[in-house]
């Protein structure tokens, strides 16, 4: 389905590029902040998931040796 809407997705990228290239600093800073905000949460979720997997595996290893 994404292949059908390639032109629409390219239009969005061009709009973001135009906002950043314009000399309007608050909009560019807002765009950069939004990108960082959206980027942080997937990494946090994956990190928490790996933490619980690691903790679970480590707990299982110690129980099997008792």
PDBQT receptor file of N, H, CA, C and O in Angstrom, charges set to zero:
ATOM      1  N   UNK A   1       0.810  -1.190   0.000  1.00  0.00    +0.000 N 
ATOM      2  CA  UNK A   1       0.000   0.000   0.000  1.00  0.00    +0.000 C 
ATOM      3  C   UNK A   1       0.861   1.264   0.000  1.00  0.00    +0.000 C 
ATOM      4  O   UNK A   1       0.476   2.290  -0.560  1.00  0.00    +0.000 OA
ATOM      5  N   UNK A   2       2.025   1.174   0.633  1.00  0.00    +0.000 N 
ATOM      6  H   UNK A   2       2.337   0.340   1.089  1.00  0.00    +0.000 HD
ATOM      7  CA  UNK A   2       2.894   2.346   0.673  1.00  0.00    +0.000 C 
ATOM      8  C   UNK A   2       3.404   2.717  -0.719  1.00  0.00    +0.000 C 
ATOM      9  O   UNK A   2       3.676   3.884  -1.000  1.00  0.00    +0.000 OA
ATOM     10  N   UNK A   3       3.528   1.720  -1.577  1.00  0.00    +0.000 N 
ATOM     11  H   UNK A   3       3.307   0.772  -1.348  1.00  0.00    +0.000 HD
ATOM     12  CA  UNK A   3       4.009   1.998  -2.931  1.00  0.00    +0.000 C 
ATOM     13  C   UNK A   3       3.005   2.818  -3.730  1.00  0.00    +0.000 C 
ATOM     14  O   UNK A   3       3.390   3.531  -4.656  1.00  0.00    +0.000 OA
ATOM     15  N   UNK A   4       1.734   2.727  -3.387  1.00  0.00    +0.000 N 
ATOM     16  H   UNK A   4       1.421   2.147  -2.634  1.00  0.00    +0.000 HD
ATOM     17  CA  UNK A   4       0.718   3.488  -4.096  1.00  0.00    +0.000 C 
ATOM     18  C   UNK A   4       0.737   4.972  -3.722  1.00  0.00    +0.000 C 
ATOM     19  O   UNK A   4       0.294   5.818  -4.499  1.00  0.00    +0.000 OA
ATOM     20  N   UNK A   5       1.242   5.275  -2.549  1.00  0.00    +0.000 N 
ATOM     21  H   UNK A   5       1.601   4.587  -1.918  1.00  0.00    +0.000 HD
ATOM     22  CA  UNK A   5       1.199   6.647  -2.055  1.00  0.00    +0.000 C 
ATOM     23  C   UNK A   5       2.579   7.291  -1.986  1.00  0.00    +0.000 C 
ATOM     24  O   UNK A   5       2.822   8.131  -1.119  1.00  0.00    +0.000 OA
ATOM     25  N   UNK A   6       3.470   6.919  -2.870  1.00  0.00    +0.000 N 
ATOM     26  H   UNK A   6       3.273   6.237  -3.574  1.00  0.00    +0.000 HD
ATOM     27  CA  UNK A   6       4.837   7.445  -2.855  1.00  0.00    +0.000 C 
ATOM     28  C   UNK A   6       4.851   8.949  -3.077  1.00  0.00    +0.000 C 
ATOM     29  O   UNK A   6       5.613   9.654  -2.416  1.00  0.00    +0.000 OA
ATOM     30  N   UNK A   7       4.043   9.452  -3.973  1.00  0.00    +0.000 N 
ATOM     31  H   UNK A   7       3.424   8.879  -4.510  1.00  0.00    +0.000 HD
ATOM     32  CA  UNK A   7       4.040  10.883  -4.258  1.00  0.00    +0.000 C 
ATOM     33  C   UNK A   7       3.566  11.681  -3.053  1.00  0.00    +0.000 C 
ATOM     34  O   UNK A   7       4.088  12.765  -2.794  1.00  0.00    +0.000 OA
ATOM     35  N   UNK A   8       2.601  11.176  -2.320  1.00  0.00    +0.000 N 
ATOM     36  H   UNK A   8       2.177  10.295  -2.530  1.00  0.00    +0.000 HD
ATOM     37  CA  UNK A   8       2.122  11.877  -1.135  1.00  0.00    +0.000 C 
ATOM     38  C   UNK A   8       3.215  11.928  -0.082  1.00  0.00    +0.000 C 
ATOM     39  O   UNK A   8       3.399  12.958   0.566  1.00  0.00    +0.000 OA
ATOM     40  N   UNK A   9       3.948  10.824   0.101  1.00  0.00    +0.000 N 
ATOM     41  H   UNK A   9       3.799   9.987  -0.426  1.00  0.00    +0.000 HD
ATOM     42  CA  UNK A   9       5.017  10.805   1.088  1.00  0.00    +0.000 C 
ATOM     43  C   UNK A   9       6.148  11.743   0.679  1.00  0.00    +0.000 C 
ATOM     44  O   UNK A   9       6.719  12.417   1.537  1.00  0.00    +0.000 OA
ATOM     45  N   UNK A  10       6.482  11.805  -0.587  1.00  0.00    +0.000 N 
ATOM     46  H   UNK A  10       6.018  11.258  -1.284  1.00  0.00    +0.000 HD
ATOM     47  CA  UNK A  10       7.512  12.731  -1.038  1.00  0.00    +0.000 C 
ATOM     48  C   UNK A  10       7.086  14.170  -0.812  1.00  0.00    +0.000 C 
ATOM     49  O   UNK A  10       7.919  15.020  -0.496  1.00  0.00    +0.000 OA
ATOM     50  N   UNK A  11       5.804  14.452  -0.968  1.00  0.00    +0.000 N 
ATOM     51  H   UNK A  11       5.128  13.762  -1.225  1.00  0.00    +0.000 HD
ATOM     52  CA  UNK A  11       5.316  15.804  -0.743  1.00  0.00    +0.000 C 
ATOM     53  C   UNK A  11       5.522  16.204   0.704  1.00  0.00    +0.000 C 
ATOM     54  O   UNK A  11       5.869  17.351   0.985  1.00  0.00    +0.000 OA
ATOM     55  N   UNK A  12       5.313  15.282   1.621  1.00  0.00    +0.000 N 
ATOM     56  H   UNK A  12       5.031  14.350   1.392  1.00  0.00    +0.000 HD
ATOM     57  CA  UNK A  12       5.504  15.605   3.029  1.00  0.00    +0.000 C 
ATOM     58  C   UNK A  12       6.969  15.892   3.323  1.00  0.00    +0.000 C 
ATOM     59  O   UNK A  12       7.283  16.805   4.086  1.00  0.00    +0.000 OA
ATOM     60  N   UNK A  13       7.855  15.131   2.731  1.00  0.00    +0.000 N 
ATOM     61  H   UNK A  13       7.600  14.389   2.111  1.00  0.00    +0.000 HD
ATOM     62  CA  UNK A  13       9.283  15.370   2.946  1.00  0.00    +0.000 C 
ATOM     63  C   UNK A  13       9.689  16.727   2.396  1.00  0.00    +0.000 C 
ATOM     64  O   UNK A  13      10.488  17.434   3.008  1.00  0.00    +0.000 OA
ATOM     65  N   UNK A  14       9.147  17.089   1.257  1.00  0.00    +0.000 N 
ATOM     66  H   UNK A  14       8.497  16.514   0.759  1.00  0.00    +0.000 HD
ATOM     67  CA  UNK A  14       9.470  18.388   0.668  1.00  0.00    +0.000 C 
ATOM     68  C   UNK A  14       8.945  19.525   1.544  1.00  0.00    +0.000 C 
ATOM     69  O   UNK A  14       9.576  20.577   1.647  1.00  0.00    +0.000 OA
ATOM     70  N   UNK A  15       7.800  19.311   2.169  1.00  0.00    +0.000 N 
ATOM     71  H   UNK A  15       7.287  18.457   2.086  1.00  0.00    +0.000 HD
ATOM     72  CA  UNK A  15       7.251  20.348   3.041  1.00  0.00    +0.000 C 
ATOM     73  C   UNK A  15       8.134  20.540   4.269  1.00  0.00    +0.000 C 
ATOM     74  O   UNK A  15       8.386  21.674   4.676  1.00  0.00    +0.000 OA
ATOM     75  N   UNK A  16       8.601  19.458   4.857  1.00  0.00    +0.000 N 
ATOM     76  H   UNK A  16       8.396  18.537   4.526  1.00  0.00    +0.000 HD
ATOM     77  CA  UNK A  16       9.492  19.570   6.008  1.00  0.00    +0.000 C 
ATOM     78  C   UNK A  16      10.791  20.259   5.616  1.00  0.00    +0.000 C 
ATOM     79  O   UNK A  16      11.307  21.098   6.354  1.00  0.00    +0.000 OA
ATOM     80  N   UNK A  17      11.311  19.902   4.460  1.00  0.00    +0.000 N 
ATOM     81  H   UNK A  17      10.892  19.221   3.860  1.00  0.00    +0.000 HD
ATOM     82  CA  UNK A  17      12.554  20.501   3.980  1.00  0.00    +0.000 C 
ATOM     83  C   UNK A  17      12.369  22.002   3.751  1.00  0.00    +0.000 C 
ATOM     84  O   UNK A  17      13.256  22.794   4.072  1.00  0.00    +0.000 OA
ATOM     85  N   UNK A  18      11.228  22.391   3.202  1.00  0.00    +0.000 N 
ATOM     86  H   UNK A  18      10.508  21.748   2.942  1.00  0.00    +0.000 HD
ATOM     87  CA  UNK A  18      10.971  23.813   2.948  1.00  0.00    +0.000 C 
ATOM     88  C   UNK A  18      10.873  24.589   4.253  1.00  0.00    +0.000 C 
ATOM     89  O   UNK A  18      11.327  25.731   4.326  1.00  0.00    +0.000 OA
ATOM     90  N   UNK A  19      10.292  23.992   5.276  1.00  0.00    +0.000 N 
ATOM     91  H   UNK A  19       9.924  23.065   5.217  1.00  0.00    +0.000 HD
ATOM     92  CA  UNK A  19      10.179  24.677   6.565  1.00  0.00    +0.000 C 
ATOM     93  C   UNK A  19      11.557  24.884   7.172  1.00  0.00    +0.000 C 
ATOM     94  O   UNK A  19      11.854  25.956   7.698  1.00  0.00    +0.000 OA
ATOM     95  N   UNK A  20      12.390  23.867   7.101  1.00  0.00    +0.000 N 
ATOM     96  H   UNK A  20      12.149  22.996   6.673  1.00  0.00    +0.000 HD
ATOM     97  CA  UNK A  20      13.723  23.965   7.695  1.00  0.00    +0.000 C 
ATOM     98  C   UNK A  20      14.604  24.922   6.902  1.00  0.00    +0.000 C 
ATOM     99  O   UNK A  20      15.391  25.667   7.485  1.00  0.00    +0.000 OA
ATOM    100  N   UNK A  21      14.478  24.906   5.584  1.00  0.00    +0.000 N 
ATOM    101  H   UNK A  21      13.838  24.300   5.111  1.00  0.00    +0.000 HD
ATOM    102  CA  UNK A  21      15.321  25.767   4.763  1.00  0.00    +0.000 C 
ATOM    103  C   UNK A  21      14.924  27.227   4.839  1.00  0.00    +0.000 C 
ATOM    104  O   UNK A  21      15.750  28.108   4.603  1.00  0.00    +0.000 OA
ATOM    105  N   UNK A  22      13.673  27.491   5.164  1.00  0.00    +0.000 N 
ATOM    106  H   UNK A  22      13.002  26.775   5.356  1.00  0.00    +0.000 HD
ATOM    107  CA  UNK A  22      13.289  28.889   5.338  1.00  0.00    +0.000 C 
ATOM    108  C   UNK A  22      13.985  29.410   6.594  1.00  0.00    +0.000 C 
ATOM    109  O   UNK A  22      14.317  28.638   7.493  1.00  0.00    +0.000 OA
ATOM    110  N   UNK A  23      14.195  30.684   6.648  1.00  0.00    +0.000 N 
ATOM    111  H   UNK A  23      13.925  31.311   5.918  1.00  0.00    +0.000 HD
ATOM    112  CA  UNK A  23      14.976  31.241   7.758  1.00  0.00    +0.000 C 
ATOM    113  C   UNK A  23      14.119  31.506   8.991  1.00  0.00    +0.000 C 
ATOM    114  O   UNK A  23      14.442  32.393   9.782  1.00  0.00    +0.000 OA
ATOM    115  N   UNK A  24      13.052  30.768   9.166  1.00  0.00    +0.000 N 
ATOM    116  H   UNK A  24      12.790  30.047   8.524  1.00  0.00    +0.000 HD
ATOM    117  CA  UNK A  24      12.185  30.942  10.323  1.00  0.00    +0.000 C 
ATOM    118  C   UNK A  24      12.684  30.017  11.431  1.00  0.00    +0.000 C 
ATOM    119  O   UNK A  24      12.355  28.831  11.440  1.00  0.00    +0.000 OA
ATOM    120  N   UNK A  25      13.461  30.540  12.350  1.00  0.00    +0.000 N 
ATOM    121  H   UNK A  25      13.728  31.503  12.343  1.00  0.00    +0.000 HD
ATOM    122  CA  UNK A  25      14.137  29.733  13.365  1.00  0.00    +0.000 C 
ATOM    123  C   UNK A  25      13.187  29.000  14.314  1.00  0.00    +0.000 C 
ATOM    124  O   UNK A  25      13.430  27.824  14.587  1.00  0.00    +0.000 OA
ATOM    125  N   UNK A  26      12.121  29.618  14.835  1.00  0.00    +0.000 N 
ATOM    126  H   UNK A  26      11.924  30.573  14.613  1.00  0.00    +0.000 HD
ATOM    127  CA  UNK A  26      11.260  28.877  15.775  1.00  0.00    +0.000 C 
ATOM    128  C   UNK A  26      10.601  27.650  15.145  1.00  0.00    +0.000 C 
ATOM    129  O   UNK A  26      10.446  26.628  15.813  1.00  0.00    +0.000 OA
ATOM    130  N   UNK A  27      10.214  27.733  13.880  1.00  0.00    +0.000 N 
ATOM    131  H   UNK A  27      10.340  28.564  13.337  1.00  0.00    +0.000 HD
ATOM    132  CA  UNK A  27       9.602  26.575  13.227  1.00  0.00    +0.000 C 
ATOM    133  C   UNK A  27      10.624  25.466  13.026  1.00  0.00    +0.000 C 
ATOM    134  O   UNK A  27      10.305  24.290  13.202  1.00  0.00    +0.000 OA
ATOM    135  N   UNK A  28      11.839  25.824  12.662  1.00  0.00    +0.000 N 
ATOM    136  H   UNK A  28      12.098  26.780  12.519  1.00  0.00    +0.000 HD
ATOM    137  CA  UNK A  28      12.885  24.818  12.471  1.00  0.00    +0.000 C 
ATOM    138  C   UNK A  28      13.231  24.154  13.797  1.00  0.00    +0.000 C 
ATOM    139  O   UNK A  28      13.431  22.940  13.847  1.00  0.00    +0.000 OA
ATOM    140  N   UNK A  29      13.302  24.938  14.871  1.00  0.00    +0.000 N 
ATOM    141  H   UNK A  29      13.139  25.924  14.830  1.00  0.00    +0.000 HD
ATOM    142  CA  UNK A  29      13.586  24.360  16.186  1.00  0.00    +0.000 C 
ATOM    143  C   UNK A  29      12.452  23.454  16.634  1.00  0.00    +0.000 C 
ATOM    144  O   UNK A  29      12.691  22.408  17.237  1.00  0.00    +0.000 OA
ATOM    145  N   UNK A  30      11.222  23.850  16.344  1.00  0.00    +0.000 N 
ATOM    146  H   UNK A  30      11.028  24.700  15.854  1.00  0.00    +0.000 HD
ATOM    147  CA  UNK A  30      10.074  23.013  16.685  1.00  0.00    +0.000 C 
ATOM    148  C   UNK A  30      10.087  21.711  15.915  1.00  0.00    +0.000 C 
ATOM    149  O   UNK A  30       9.761  20.660  16.467  1.00  0.00    +0.000 OA
ATOM    150  N   UNK A  31      10.457  21.766  14.657  1.00  0.00    +0.000 N 
ATOM    151  H   UNK A  31      10.721  22.620  14.209  1.00  0.00    +0.000 HD
ATOM    152  CA  UNK A  31      10.540  20.552  13.845  1.00  0.00    +0.000 C 
ATOM    153  C   UNK A  31      11.623  19.624  14.379  1.00  0.00    +0.000 C 
ATOM    154  O   UNK A  31      11.415  18.416  14.490  1.00  0.00    +0.000 OA
ATOM    155  N   UNK A  32      12.771  20.189  14.707  1.00  0.00    +0.000 N 
ATOM    156  H   UNK A  32      12.939  21.171  14.617  1.00  0.00    +0.000 HD
ATOM    157  CA  UNK A  32      13.855  19.370  15.253  1.00  0.00    +0.000 C 
ATOM    158  C   UNK A  32      13.462  18.762  16.596  1.00  0.00    +0.000 C 
ATOM    159  O   UNK A  32      13.772  17.600  16.861  1.00  0.00    +0.000 OA
ATOM    160  N   UNK A  33      12.792  19.524  17.435  1.00  0.00    +0.000 N 
ATOM    161  H   UNK A  33      12.541  20.468  17.219  1.00  0.00    +0.000 HD
ATOM    162  CA  UNK A  33      12.340  19.002  18.728  1.00  0.00    +0.000 C 
ATOM    163  C   UNK A  33      11.324  17.879  18.528  1.00  0.00    +0.000 C 
ATOM    164  O   UNK A  33      11.352  16.875  19.239  1.00  0.00    +0.000 OA
ATOM    165  N   UNK A  34      10.437  18.052  17.567  1.00  0.00    +0.000 N 
ATOM    166  H   UNK A  34      10.414  18.868  16.989  1.00  0.00    +0.000 HD
ATOM    167  CA  UNK A  34       9.449  17.020  17.284  1.00  0.00    +0.000 C 
ATOM    168  C   UNK A  34      10.091  15.740  16.790  1.00  0.00    +0.000 C 
ATOM    169  O   UNK A  34       9.668  14.647  17.167  1.00  0.00    +0.000 OA
ATOM    170  N   UNK A  35      11.096  15.862  15.959  1.00  0.00    +0.000 N 
ATOM    171  H   UNK A  35      11.439  16.750  15.653  1.00  0.00    +0.000 HD
ATOM    172  CA  UNK A  35      11.807  14.675  15.458  1.00  0.00    +0.000 C 
ATOM    173  C   UNK A  35      12.493  13.947  16.607  1.00  0.00    +0.000 C 
ATOM    174  O   UNK A  35      12.425  12.721  16.696  1.00  0.00    +0.000 OA
ATOM    175  N   UNK A  36      13.153  14.698  17.485  1.00  0.00    +0.000 N 
ATOM    176  H   UNK A  36      13.208  15.694  17.413  1.00  0.00    +0.000 HD
ATOM    177  CA  UNK A  36      13.810  14.073  18.634  1.00  0.00    +0.000 C 
ATOM    178  C   UNK A  36      12.801  13.414  19.561  1.00  0.00    +0.000 C 
ATOM    179  O   UNK A  36      13.049  12.326  20.080  1.00  0.00    +0.000 OA
ATOM    180  N   UNK A  37      11.667  14.067  19.772  1.00  0.00    +0.000 N 
ATOM    181  H   UNK A  37      11.465  14.951  19.351  1.00  0.00    +0.000 HD
ATOM    182  CA  UNK A  37      10.611  13.523  20.621  1.00  0.00    +0.000 C 
ATOM    183  C   UNK A  37      10.097  12.207  20.057  1.00  0.00    +0.000 C 
ATOM    184  O   UNK A  37       9.915  11.245  20.804  1.00  0.00    +0.000 OA
ATOM    185  N   UNK A  38       9.863  12.152  18.763  1.00  0.00    +0.000 N 
ATOM    186  H   UNK A  38      10.011  12.933  18.156  1.00  0.00    +0.000 HD
ATOM    187  CA  UNK A  38       9.366  10.930  18.145  1.00  0.00    +0.000 C 
ATOM    188  C   UNK A  38      10.427   9.835  18.091  1.00  0.00    +0.000 C 
ATOM    189  O   UNK A  38      10.094   8.650  18.069  1.00  0.00    +0.000 OA
ATOM    190  N   UNK A  39      11.687  10.217  18.071  1.00  0.00    +0.000 N 
ATOM    191  H   UNK A  39      11.958  11.180  18.089  1.00  0.00    +0.000 HD
ATOM    192  CA  UNK A  39      12.771   9.255  17.972  1.00  0.00    +0.000 C 
ATOM    193  C   UNK A  39      13.073   8.595  19.316  1.00  0.00    +0.000 C 
ATOM    194  O   UNK A  39      13.509   7.444  19.344  1.00  0.00    +0.000 OA
ATOM    195  N   UNK A  40      12.854   9.288  20.417  1.00  0.00    +0.000 N 
ATOM    196  H   UNK A  40      12.499  10.222  20.394  1.00  0.00    +0.000 HD
ATOM    197  CA  UNK A  40      13.245   8.789  21.725  1.00  0.00    +0.000 C 
ATOM    198  C   UNK A  40      12.380   7.613  22.172  1.00  0.00    +0.000 C 
ATOM    199  O   UNK A  40      12.910   6.647  22.721  1.00  0.00    +0.000 OA
ATOM    200  N   UNK A  41      11.089   7.664  21.959  1.00  0.00    +0.000 N 
ATOM    201  H   UNK A  41      10.658   8.449  21.513  1.00  0.00    +0.000 HD
ATOM    202  CA  UNK A  41      10.199   6.657  22.519  1.00  0.00    +0.000 C 
ATOM    203  C   UNK A  41      10.408   5.243  21.976  1.00  0.00    +0.000 C 
ATOM    204  O   UNK A  41      10.358   4.300  22.766  1.00  0.00    +0.000 OA
ATOM    205  N   UNK A  42      10.635   5.040  20.697  1.00  0.00    +0.000 N 
ATOM    206  H   UNK A  42      10.676   5.806  20.055  1.00  0.00    +0.000 HD
ATOM    207  CA  UNK A  42      10.930   3.661  20.260  1.00  0.00    +0.000 C 
ATOM    208  C   UNK A  42      12.196   3.091  20.908  1.00  0.00    +0.000 C 
ATOM    209  O   UNK A  42      12.242   1.910  21.254  1.00  0.00    +0.000 OA
ATOM    210  N   UNK A  43      13.213   3.927  21.070  1.00  0.00    +0.000 N 
ATOM    211  H   UNK A  43      13.176   4.886  20.790  1.00  0.00    +0.000 HD
ATOM    212  CA  UNK A  43      14.435   3.455  21.714  1.00  0.00    +0.000 C 
ATOM    213  C   UNK A  43      14.193   3.132  23.179  1.00  0.00    +0.000 C 
ATOM    214  O   UNK A  43      14.730   2.147  23.687  1.00  0.00    +0.000 OA
ATOM    215  N   UNK A  44      13.395   3.941  23.869  1.00  0.00    +0.000 N 
ATOM    216  H   UNK A  44      12.959   4.741  23.457  1.00  0.00    +0.000 HD
ATOM    217  CA  UNK A  44      13.059   3.644  25.257  1.00  0.00    +0.000 C 
ATOM    218  C   UNK A  44      12.288   2.335  25.376  1.00  0.00    +0.000 C 
ATOM    219  O   UNK A  44      12.581   1.515  26.246  1.00  0.00    +0.000 OA
ATOM    220  N   UNK A  45      11.311   2.142  24.508  1.00  0.00    +0.000 N 
ATOM    221  H   UNK A  45      11.073   2.808  23.801  1.00  0.00    +0.000 HD
ATOM    222  CA  UNK A  45      10.524   0.912  24.559  1.00  0.00    +0.000 C 
ATOM    223  C   UNK A  45      11.382  -0.322  24.298  1.00  0.00    +0.000 C 
ATOM    224  O   UNK A  45      11.245  -1.331  24.990  1.00  0.00    +0.000 OA
ATOM    225  N   UNK A  46      12.258  -0.248  23.316  1.00  0.00    +0.000 N 
ATOM    226  H   UNK A  46      12.370   0.571  22.754  1.00  0.00    +0.000 HD
ATOM    227  CA  UNK A  46      13.138  -1.383  23.013  1.00  0.00    +0.000 C 
ATOM    228  C   UNK A  46      14.109  -1.611  24.173  1.00  0.00    +0.000 C 
ATOM    229  O   UNK A  46      14.382  -2.756  24.534  1.00  0.00    +0.000 OA
ATOM    230  N   UNK A  47      14.626  -0.546  24.750  1.00  0.00    +0.000 N 
ATOM    231  H   UNK A  47      14.405   0.384  24.457  1.00  0.00    +0.000 HD
ATOM    232  CA  UNK A  47      15.528  -0.677  25.887  1.00  0.00    +0.000 C 
ATOM    233  C   UNK A  47      14.858  -1.327  27.084  1.00  0.00    +0.000 C 
ATOM    234  O   UNK A  47      15.447  -2.200  27.723  1.00  0.00    +0.000 OA
ATOM    235  N   UNK A  48      13.637  -0.917  27.397  1.00  0.00    +0.000 N 
ATOM    236  H   UNK A  48      13.159  -0.208  26.878  1.00  0.00    +0.000 HD
ATOM    237  CA  UNK A  48      12.899  -1.513  28.506  1.00  0.00    +0.000 C 
ATOM    238  C   UNK A  48      12.599  -2.979  28.213  1.00  0.00    +0.000 C 
ATOM    239  O   UNK A  48      12.696  -3.820  29.106  1.00  0.00    +0.000 OA
ATOM    240  N   UNK A  49      12.240  -3.287  26.989  1.00  0.00    +0.000 N 
ATOM    241  H   UNK A  49      12.161  -2.604  26.263  1.00  0.00    +0.000 HD
ATOM    242  CA  UNK A  49      11.970  -4.671  26.609  1.00  0.00    +0.000 C 
ATOM    243  C   UNK A  49      13.215  -5.535  26.795  1.00  0.00    +0.000 C 
ATOM    244  O   UNK A  49      13.131  -6.618  27.374  1.00  0.00    +0.000 OA
ATOM    245  N   UNK A  50      14.365  -5.075  26.314  1.00  0.00    +0.000 N 
ATOM    246  H   UNK A  50      14.434  -4.195  25.843  1.00  0.00    +0.000 HD
ATOM    247  CA  UNK A  50      15.599  -5.839  26.473  1.00  0.00    +0.000 C 
ATOM    248  C   UNK A  50      15.998  -5.963  27.940  1.00  0.00    +0.000 C 
ATOM    249  O   UNK A  50      16.536  -6.990  28.354  1.00  0.00    +0.000 OA
ATOM    250  N   UNK A  51      15.736  -4.923  28.725  1.00  0.00    +0.000 N 
ATOM    251  H   UNK A  51      15.299  -4.089  28.389  1.00  0.00    +0.000 HD
ATOM    252  CA  UNK A  51      16.048  -4.983  30.149  1.00  0.00    +0.000 C 
ATOM    253  C   UNK A  51      15.260  -6.107  30.815  1.00  0.00    +0.000 C 
ATOM    254  O   UNK A  51      15.823  -6.895  31.574  1.00  0.00    +0.000 OA
ATOM    255  N   UNK A  52      13.951  -6.184  30.534  1.00  0.00    +0.000 N 
ATOM    256  H   UNK A  52      13.493  -5.544  29.918  1.00  0.00    +0.000 HD
ATOM    257  CA  UNK A  52      13.135  -7.223  31.148  1.00  0.00    +0.000 C 
ATOM    258  C   UNK A  52      13.490  -8.614  30.626  1.00  0.00    +0.000 C 
ATOM    259  O   UNK A  52      13.438  -9.585  31.381  1.00  0.00    +0.000 OA
ATOM    260  N   UNK A  53      13.844  -8.722  29.367  1.00  0.00    +0.000 N 
ATOM    261  H   UNK A  53      13.887  -7.933  28.754  1.00  0.00    +0.000 HD
ATOM    262  CA  UNK A  53      14.283 -10.013  28.832  1.00  0.00    +0.000 C 
ATOM    263  C   UNK A  53      15.580 -10.441  29.507  1.00  0.00    +0.000 C 
ATOM    264  O   UNK A  53      15.719 -11.593  29.920  1.00  0.00    +0.000 OA
ATOM    265  N   UNK A  54      16.532  -9.514  29.619  1.00  0.00    +0.000 N 
ATOM    266  H   UNK A  54      16.419  -8.579  29.283  1.00  0.00    +0.000 HD
ATOM    267  CA  UNK A  54      17.808  -9.811  30.269  1.00  0.00    +0.000 C 
ATOM    268  C   UNK A  54      17.590 -10.201  31.727  1.00  0.00    +0.000 C 
ATOM    269  O   UNK A  54      18.180 -11.164  32.217  1.00  0.00    +0.000 OA
ATOM    270  N   UNK A  55      16.745  -9.450  32.407  1.00  0.00    +0.000 N 
ATOM    271  H   UNK A  55      16.266  -8.667  32.009  1.00  0.00    +0.000 HD
ATOM    272  CA  UNK A  55      16.456  -9.723  33.816  1.00  0.00    +0.000 C 
ATOM    273  C   UNK A  55      15.787 -11.091  33.971  1.00  0.00    +0.000 C 
ATOM    274  O   UNK A  55      16.102 -11.835  34.899  1.00  0.00    +0.000 OA
ATOM    275  N   UNK A  56      14.874 -11.418  33.073  1.00  0.00    +0.000 N 
ATOM    276  H   UNK A  56      14.618 -10.813  32.319  1.00  0.00    +0.000 HD
ATOM    277  CA  UNK A  56      14.174 -12.696  33.132  1.00  0.00    +0.000 C 
ATOM    278  C   UNK A  56      15.135 -13.858  32.870  1.00  0.00    +0.000 C 
ATOM    279  O   UNK A  56      15.095 -14.868  33.572  1.00  0.00    +0.000 OA
ATOM    280  N   UNK A  57      15.983 -13.719  31.877  1.00  0.00    +0.000 N 
ATOM    281  H   UNK A  57      16.015 -12.899  31.306  1.00  0.00    +0.000 HD
ATOM    282  CA  UNK A  57      16.937 -14.788  31.559  1.00  0.00    +0.000 C 
ATOM    283  C   UNK A  57      17.944 -14.967  32.689  1.00  0.00    +0.000 C 
ATOM    284  O   UNK A  57      18.310 -16.092  33.030  1.00  0.00    +0.000 OA
ATOM    285  N   UNK A  58      18.383 -13.873  33.257  1.00  0.00    +0.000 N 
ATOM    286  H   UNK A  58      18.085 -12.960  32.980  1.00  0.00    +0.000 HD
ATOM    287  CA  UNK A  58      19.340 -13.951  34.356  1.00  0.00    +0.000 C 
ATOM    288  C   UNK A  58      18.707 -14.602  35.587  1.00  0.00    +0.000 C 
ATOM    289  O   UNK A  58      19.353 -15.384  36.284  1.00  0.00    +0.000 OA
ATOM    290  N   UNK A  59      17.452 -14.279  35.846  1.00  0.00    +0.000 N 
ATOM    291  H   UNK A  59      16.926 -13.644  35.279  1.00  0.00    +0.000 HD
ATOM    292  CA  UNK A  59      16.741 -14.878  36.967  1.00  0.00    +0.000 C 
ATOM    293  C   UNK A  59      16.557 -16.379  36.747  1.00  0.00    +0.000 C 
ATOM    294  O   UNK A  59      16.714 -17.167  37.680  1.00  0.00    +0.000 OA
ATOM    295  N   UNK A  60      16.230 -16.771  35.537  1.00  0.00    +0.000 N 
ATOM    296  H   UNK A  60      16.103 -16.131  34.779  1.00  0.00    +0.000 HD
ATOM    297  CA  UNK A  60      16.051 -18.188  35.232  1.00  0.00    +0.000 C 
ATOM    298  C   UNK A  60      17.342 -18.971  35.347  1.00  0.00    +0.000 C 
ATOM    299  O   UNK A  60      17.324 -20.131  35.756  1.00  0.00    +0.000 OA
ATOM    300  N   UNK A  61      18.462 -18.362  34.995  1.00  0.00    +0.000 N 
ATOM    301  H   UNK A  61      18.478 -17.419  34.662  1.00  0.00    +0.000 HD
ATOM    302  CA  UNK A  61      19.744 -19.043  35.110  1.00  0.00    +0.000 C 
ATOM    303  C   UNK A  61      20.112 -19.290  36.561  1.00  0.00    +0.000 C 
ATOM    304  O   UNK A  61      20.629 -20.359  36.886  1.00  0.00    +0.000 OA
ATOM    305  N   UNK A  62      19.857 -18.329  37.443  1.00  0.00    +0.000 N 
ATOM    306  H   UNK A  62      19.436 -17.462  37.179  1.00  0.00    +0.000 HD
ATOM    307  CA  UNK A  62      20.204 -18.505  38.836  1.00  0.00    +0.000 C 
ATOM    308  C   UNK A  62      19.291 -19.528  39.507  1.00  0.00    +0.000 C 
ATOM    309  O   UNK A  62      19.726 -20.234  40.416  1.00  0.00    +0.000 OA
ATOM    310  N   UNK A  63      18.057 -19.617  39.084  1.00  0.00    +0.000 N 
ATOM    311  H   UNK A  63      17.703 -19.043  38.346  1.00  0.00    +0.000 HD
ATOM    312  CA  UNK A  63      17.144 -20.598  39.670  1.00  0.00    +0.000 C 
ATOM    313  C   UNK A  63      17.470 -22.019  39.237  1.00  0.00    +0.000 C 
ATOM    314  O   UNK A  63      17.256 -22.960  40.000  1.00  0.00    +0.000 OA
ATOM    315  N   UNK A  64      17.981 -22.188  38.032  1.00  0.00    +0.000 N 
ATOM    316  H   UNK A  64      18.156 -21.423  37.411  1.00  0.00    +0.000 HD
ATOM    317  CA  UNK A  64      18.282 -23.541  37.555  1.00  0.00    +0.000 C 
ATOM    318  C   UNK A  64      19.522 -24.112  38.237  1.00  0.00    +0.000 C 
ATOM    319  O   UNK A  64      19.676 -25.331  38.301  1.00  0.00    +0.000 OA
ATOM    320  N   UNK A  65      20.402 -23.264  38.743  1.00  0.00    +0.000 N 
ATOM    321  H   UNK A  65      20.277 -22.273  38.691  1.00  0.00    +0.000 HD
ATOM    322  CA  UNK A  65      21.615 -23.753  39.385  1.00  0.00    +0.000 C 
ATOM    323  C   UNK A  65      21.424 -24.008  40.868  1.00  0.00    +0.000 C 
ATOM    324  O   UNK A  65      22.317 -24.572  41.500  1.00  0.00    +0.000 OA
ATOM    325  N   UNK A  66      20.300 -23.617  41.450  1.00  0.00    +0.000 N 
ATOM    326  H   UNK A  66      19.575 -23.158  40.937  1.00  0.00    +0.000 HD
ATOM    327  CA  UNK A  66      20.079 -23.849  42.876  1.00  0.00    +0.000 C 
ATOM    328  C   UNK A  66      19.754 -25.243  43.148  1.00  0.00    +0.000 C 
ATOM    329  O   UNK A  66      19.537 -25.613  44.302  1.00  0.00    +0.000 OA
TER     330      UNK A  66
